């Protein structure tokens, strides 16, 4: 069973954690657009995602068919 001091310690840690999380949320919401509800932010993510997908597809197209690498030339 938990002693009274360990229960108090746990409650103090939970309270400090909640305060820190609230401060982080406040700081981020004031200093950036992470929590903003504008459409501009969501469209910029879509653009970045499509560029990433294009890069992955281009890298896959560079692989030879069959998945095997060509043999290196022997001297």
Steps between C-alpha positions, in 0.01 A plus 500: 500500500621852429618711785366849539828665397532296180139585411576868555814470288304338220228765512763775501669347194166475318420862585843622383463299179158656433635851564798443267272365227271802533798736476634321194159526334473870581851575375453307178159646429631856546828461311410279203215386281510137616158529661352745251196396302590671174479325166843628392677273745314188391566568132871546566509158667329347197760655270788370711342155518455479123862604446613227741287242321647608166852459638424152631346398168800637310735300721294186441507558125880510511511146636545234233201275437522170683647669806855378433790733457710464189826311550809710542758471223788263568854604414 
